[in-house]
Amino acid sequence: MARCAICDKGAHFGIKVSHSHRRSNKMWKSNVKSVRVMTEQGAKKMYVCTSCLRSGKVERA
């Protein structure tokens, strides 16, 4: 679910490092919202990241 339908932005993976330098795997999920978007066929519900919403790449229904 954490994948944008417009820019295909998904989760990022990396390593979390504690203060004592113990390392463990970490995942950062993208900020994805379920919104109604206008398409050629009409209004459709999509998962869109907030950066696409703020930049105006999609038009809300």
C-alpha positions in Angstrom: 0.0 0.0 0.0 2.9 2.4 0.6 3.5 3.1 -3.1 2.4 6.2 -5.0 0.3 5.6 -8.1 1.7 8.7 -9.8 5.4 8.7 -9.2 5.8 5.1 -8.0 7.6 6.2 -4.8 7.9 3.4 -2.4 9.6 2.4 0.9 13.3 3.1 1.5 15.5 0.7 3.3 18.6 1.4 5.4 20.4 0.7 8.6 19.4 2.2 12.0 22.4 2.9 14.2 22.0 3.4 17.9 24.1 5.5 20.2 26.1 2.4 21.1 26.6 1.8 17.4 24.4 -1.4 17.3 23.1 -1.7 13.8 19.7 -3.1 12.7 17.6 -2.9 9.6 15.1 -0.1 9.2 12.3 0.8 6.7 11.0 4.3 5.9 7.6 4.2 4.4 6.5 7.0 2.0 3.7 9.4 3.1 0.8 8.0 0.9 -2.8 9.1 1.2 -5.9 7.6 -0.3 -7.6 10.4 -2.3 -10.2 10.7 -5.0 -8.5 11.9 -8.2 -9.9 13.1 -11.5 -8.9 11.0 -14.5 -10.1 10.7 -18.1 -12.7 8.1 -17.1 -13.9 10.2 -14.2 -13.3 10.2 -10.4 -11.1 7.4 -9.2 -9.7 6.5 -5.8 -5.9 6.2 -5.8 -3.0 6.1 -3.3 -1.0 9.3 -3.9 2.1 10.6 -2.0 1.9 14.0 -0.4 4.7 15.4 -2.5 2.6 14.7 -5.7 -0.5 16.3 -4.0 1.4 19.4 -3.0 3.2 19.9 -6.4 -0.1 19.7 -8.3 0.6 16.6 -10.3 -2.9 15.3 -9.6 -6.3 17.1 -9.5 -8.6 16.1 -6.6 -12.2 15.2 -7.4 
